[in-house]
């Protein structure tokens, strides 16, 4: 019996999450991940990995809630298992603080994290430049551990990996039945999507083991996230900036801003500096279409899952499950002989 061939393009947290979901749910299909970069060289590897999101403007909040809930529940199960150290997933408690009271004091994800509440006046005295805050427990997923763990899980499910560059999605159409595009920033070229743009992020890894609670400024640009082996401090959100080099001025700004929130950081030791280009888009693209091959006579089902910006880790499992649903639609519509 001929197996249906699925190709997932991209091996960041979106690509590998999607590949695992497909390989485990569709054992009669052969799933192959094709990418030019795997861990530790993906954008996801340097992500802070905290499960928090801002609301996207044009996606129903019910769908965003489901994406976040599915991702949170998936990672929470790992955090509460013996796989947590290998996967780099941990529970983390802390607060998000604001210089101005936000329009939504209680965000749509408040019931999905653990123990959400508003900060008291006494607690806010720690942050004299801020007037409002939220406290809760969420998850931190460190992709330098999580991506290799996902790849191992993918291979165990029968998945295959190809390390090569894809310059045109039509290259794949002759050898597979369905293409799943998780190419992140490269989707601008591969999918012709002019809505995709780089968002430069710079972070530092600091040795400061006495810091055990996260602090995040509500603007999303200043944060302190304790992890398994170090504290991630950041950051930048520079839209349209394609620089991969570490900017010393940005590092100085990060340490200064974070030091105002947590003065003891001055005693920490900077272990590493990192820059990554997030795949920015007004809304993530999780939808299907048909890819016309050269000559126009043959069309291959194409499912997109990219454009998550800084919310890749936080939405990865939820959008992977949505992608599975779209792939199942494609399989259902394929002629019977193509499925046998």
C-alpha positions in Angstrom: 0.0 0.0 0.0 1.4 3.4 -1.0 1.8 5.7 1.9 0.7 9.4 1.6 3.8 11.6 1.7 3.6 14.7 3.8 6.5 17.3 3.9 6.8 19.9 6.6 9.1 22.8 5.6 10.8 24.3 8.7 12.3 22.9 11.9 11.7 25.6 14.4 9.2 25.2 17.2 6.3 25.5 14.8 7.7 23.1 12.3 8.7 20.4 14.7 5.5 20.7 16.8 3.5 20.3 13.6 5.6 17.4 12.4 5.2 15.5 15.7 1.4 16.1 15.8 1.1 14.8 12.2 3.4 11.8 12.6 1.6 10.6 15.8 -1.9 11.2 14.5 -1.5 9.9 10.9 0.6 6.7 11.2 -0.4 5.7 7.6 1.4 8.8 6.3 5.1 9.3 5.9 6.1 12.7 7.4 9.4 14.3 6.5 10.8 17.6 7.9 12.8 19.5 5.4 14.8 22.5 6.6 18.1 24.3 6.1 18.5 24.9 9.9 17.9 22.7 12.8 18.5 23.2 16.5 20.7 24.8 17.8 20.6 27.2 14.8 16.9 28.1 14.5 15.3 31.3 15.7 13.3 29.3 18.2 16.5 28.2 20.0 17.1 31.6 21.5 13.5 32.4 22.3 12.7 33.3 25.9 9.9 30.6 25.7 7.5 32.1 28.2 3.8 31.3 27.6 2.3 34.7 27.3 0.6 36.3 24.3 -0.9 39.5 23.1 -4.2 39.4 21.3 -4.0 39.3 17.5 -6.4 41.7 15.8 -8.2 39.7 13.1 -8.5 36.2 14.5 -11.6 35.3 16.6 -10.6 35.3 20.3 -12.1 31.8 20.6 -9.6 30.4 18.2 -6.7 32.2 19.9 -7.9 30.9 23.2 -8.0 27.4 21.9 -4.4 27.8 20.5 -3.1 29.0 23.8 -5.0 26.4 25.9 -3.9 23.5 23.7 -0.3 24.7 23.9 -0.4 25.4 27.7 -2.0 22.0 28.5 0.5 20.2 26.3 3.5 21.8 28.0 2.0 21.6 31.5 1.7 17.8 31.1 5.4 17.7 30.2 6.3 20.0 33.1 4.5 17.6 35.5 6.2 14.5 34.1 9.7 12.9 34.3 10.4 14.4 30.9 10.5 17.9 32.1 14.3 18.2 32.6 15.0 16.6 29.2 12.4 18.8 27.4 13.4 22.0 29.2 9.9 22.8 30.4 9.2 24.3 33.8 6.5 26.1 35.7 7.4 29.7 36.5 5.6 32.3 38.7 5.9 36.1 38.6 4.2 39.3 37.5 3.4 41.5 34.5 3.4 45.2 35.3 2.1 48.3 33.5 3.0 52.0 33.5 -0.6 52.7 32.6 -3.7 50.7 33.4 -4.4 48.5 30.4 -7.7 48.5 28.5 -8.2 44.8 29.6 -7.3 44.4 33.2 -8.0 40.7 32.9 -6.7 39.3 29.6 -8.5 36.6 27.7 -5.9 34.0 28.8 -6.3 34.7 32.5 -8.2 31.5 33.2 -5.8 29.3 31.3 -2.7 30.2 33.3 -2.6 29.2 37.0 -3.5 31.4 39.9 -4.2 34.7 38.0 -4.8 37.7 40.2 -4.1 41.4 40.3 -1.2 42.8 42.3 -1.9 44.6 45.5 -0.8 48.1 46.3 1.9 46.8 48.6 3.3 44.5 45.9 3.3 47.4 43.4 5.6 49.5 45.6 8.4 47.4 44.3 7.9 49.1 40.9 7.4 52.8 41.5 7.2 53.6 37.8 4.3 51.2 37.3 0.7 51.6 38.5 -0.9 48.2 37.7 0.1 44.6 37.7 -1.0 41.0 37.3 0.5 37.9 39.1 0.2 34.3 37.9 2.0 31.1 37.2 2.8 30.1 33.6 5.3 27.9 31.8 8.7 28.4 30.4 9.9 26.2 27.5 13.6 26.4 26.7 13.9 25.5 23.0 17.6 24.6 23.1 16.3 21.5 25.0 12.8 21.3 23.7 13.6 21.2 20.0 16.0 18.2 20.2 13.4 16.5 22.5 10.7 17.1 19.9 12.9 15.8 17.1 13.6 12.6 19.0 9.9 12.2 19.6 9.2 12.8 15.9 11.7 10.2 14.8 10.2 7.7 17.3 6.9 8.2 15.6 8.5 7.2 12.2 9.3 10.7 11.0 12.2 11.5 8.7 14.5 14.5 8.4 16.2 16.1 5.4 18.7 18.9 6.0 18.6 21.0 2.8 17.4 24.4 1.5 14.1 24.8 -0.2 14.1 27.6 -2.7 10.6 27.1 -4.1 7.8 25.0 -2.6 7.1 23.6 -6.1 10.3 21.7 -5.8 8.5 19.4 -3.3 5.3 18.9 -5.3 6.6 16.1 -7.5 7.6 13.9 -4.5 4.9 14.5 -1.9 1.1 14.6 -1.7 0.7 17.4 0.8 3.1 20.3 1.7 2.9 21.9 5.2 4.6 25.3 5.2 6.1 26.2 8.6 9.0 28.3 7.2 8.6 31.3 9.4 10.3 34.4 8.1 11.2 32.6 4.8 7.5 32.4 4.0 7.7 35.8 2.5 9.7 34.3 -0.4 8.4 30.7 -0.4 4.7 31.7 -0.1 5.0 35.1 -1.7 3.5 36.6 1.5 4.3 40.3 1.6 2.7 40.6 5.1 5.7 38.8 6.7 8.5 40.9 8.1 11.4 40.5 10.5 11.2 41.6 14.1 14.7 41.7 15.6 15.0 40.4 19.1 18.1 40.6 21.3 18.4 38.9 24.7 21.1 38.1 27.2 21.6 35.0 29.3 22.7 35.9 32.9 23.9 33.8 35.7 21.8 35.0 38.7 20.5 31.9 40.5 18.9 33.9 43.3 16.3 35.3 40.9 13.4 32.8 41.0 10.4 34.9 39.8 9.8 36.4 36.4 9.0 40.1 35.8 7.6 41.4 32.5 6.8 45.0 31.6 3.5 45.1 29.9 5.0 46.7 26.7 6.7 43.4 26.1 10.1 45.0 25.6 11.6 44.5 29.1 11.5 41.2 30.9 13.4 38.9 33.3 12.7 35.2 32.9 14.5 32.7 35.2 15.2 29.4 33.5 16.7 26.1 34.2 20.4 27.1 33.9 20.3 30.9 33.5 18.1 34.0 33.5 17.0 35.4 30.2 16.8 39.2 30.1 15.6 41.3 27.3 14.8 42.6 25.0 14.2 44.4 21.7 11.3 44.4 19.2 12.8 46.1 16.2 10.4 45.7 13.2 12.0 45.5 9.8 15.5 45.2 11.3 17.5 42.3 9.7 20.7 42.6 11.7 21.9 39.3 13.1 24.8 40.9 15.0 24.7 41.6 18.7 24.4 45.4 19.3 26.3 46.5 22.4 24.0 49.5 22.8 21.0 47.2 22.9 22.7 45.0 25.5 23.4 48.1 27.7 19.8 49.2 27.3 18.5 45.8 28.3 20.7 45.5 31.4 19.8 49.1 32.4 16.0 48.6 32.0 16.0 45.2 33.7 18.2 46.5 36.5 15.5 49.1 37.3 13.0 46.2 37.8 15.5 43.9 39.6 18.5 45.8 41.0 20.3 42.6 42.0 20.9 41.8 38.3 23.9 44.1 38.7 25.6 41.2 40.6 24.8 38.7 37.8 27.3 37.5 35.2 26.4 37.8 31.5 26.9 34.3 30.0 25.8 34.9 26.4 24.2 37.4 24.0 21.8 36.3 21.3 19.9 37.8 18.3 17.1 36.3 16.4 14.6 37.5 13.7 11.1 36.7 14.7 8.6 36.0 11.8 6.3 39.0 12.3 2.9 39.2 10.7 -0.4 41.0 11.6 -1.9 37.6 12.3 -0.5 34.1 12.2 -1.4 32.3 9.0 -3.0 28.9 9.6 -5.0 28.0 6.5 -4.9 25.8 3.3 -4.7 26.4 -0.4 -3.7 24.6 -3.5 -0.2 25.1 -4.9 -0.2 25.2 -8.7 2.8 23.4 -10.2 4.6 24.5 -13.3 2.5 24.0 -16.4 -0.7 24.6 -14.3 -2.0 21.0 -14.8 -1.2 19.7 -11.3 -2.1 21.2 -7.9 -0.7 20.1 -4.6 -2.5 20.7 -1.3 -0.6 23.3 0.7 -1.2 24.0 4.4 0.3 27.1 6.0 1.3 27.5 9.7 3.6 30.5 10.2 3.7 34.2 11.2 3.5 33.8 15.0 5.9 36.6 15.8 7.0 36.4 19.4 4.3 33.9 20.3 5.7 30.8 18.5 6.3 28.8 21.7 3.0 29.9 23.3 0.9 28.9 20.3 2.9 26.1 18.8 0.9 23.1 19.9 -2.4 24.7 19.3 -1.7 25.8 15.7 -0.2 22.4 15.1 -3.5 20.8 16.0 -5.3 23.2 13.7 -2.9 22.3 11.0 -3.6 18.6 11.6 -7.3 19.3 11.0 -6.5 21.1 7.7 -4.3 18.2 6.6 -7.1 15.7 7.4 -9.4 17.8 5.2 -6.9 17.5 2.4 -6.6 13.7 2.9 -10.4 13.3 2.9 -10.7 15.2 -0.4 -7.9 13.3 -2.2 -8.9 10.6 -4.7 -9.1 7.2 -3.1 -6.3 5.8 -5.3 -4.0 8.6 -4.0 -4.6 7.5 -0.5 -3.9 3.8 -1.1 
